[in-house]
Amino acid sequence: MSHIVQNRSRLLARVRRIRGQVEALERALEAEAECGGILHLIAACRGALNGLMSEVVEGHVRFHVAAPGRRSSHAAQDLIDLIRTYLK
């Protein structure tokens, strides 16, 4: 069983909160809210997405990279590839 399946309900809860934040941003834009408020909402959305990414990355590293039986060179390359993708 993968780490995504094991943490599915927690990840889905995060995604639903992110959806709510993005919808609040959409409503603020439609209502022509002040730019300071818009920037605050954008920062909140970005932070929520980064939190989700962090949780999934941690699960990936623990389950796939640091899993028992993985060869260290292959695991190290997996981690490098993952970090490169995350930082793009």
C-alpha positions, 0 to 999 in steps of 0.5 A, spaced: 500 500 500 502 506 498 503 512 502 498 516 498 493 511 499 495 510 507 494 518 508 488 519 503 483 522 507 488 527 510 491 529 503 483 530 501 482 534 507 488 539 505 485 539 498 478 541 500 481 546 504 485 549 498 479 549 494 476 553 499 482 558 499 482 558 491 474 560 491 475 565 496 481 568 492 476 568 486 470 571 490 475 577 492 477 578 485 470 578 482 468 583 488 474 587 486 477 587 493 483 591 495 490 588 492 493 587 499 487 582 501 488 579 494 496 578 495 494 575 502 489 570 499 494 568 494 500 567 499 495 563 503 493 559 497 501 558 496 502 556 503 497 551 503 499 548 496 506 548 499 504 544 505 500 539 501 507 538 497 511 537 503 507 532 506 507 528 499 514 529 498 516 527 505 511 520 504 515 519 498 522 519 501 520 515 507 516 510 503 520 510 496 527 512 497 528 510 504 524 504 504 528 498 506 532 494 501 533 500 496 540 500 493 543 507 496 545 510 489 538 508 486 535 511 492 539 517 492 538 519 485 530 518 486 531 523 491 535 528 487 530 527 481 524 529 486 528 535 489 529 538 482 522 537 480 520 540 486 524 546 485 522 547 478 
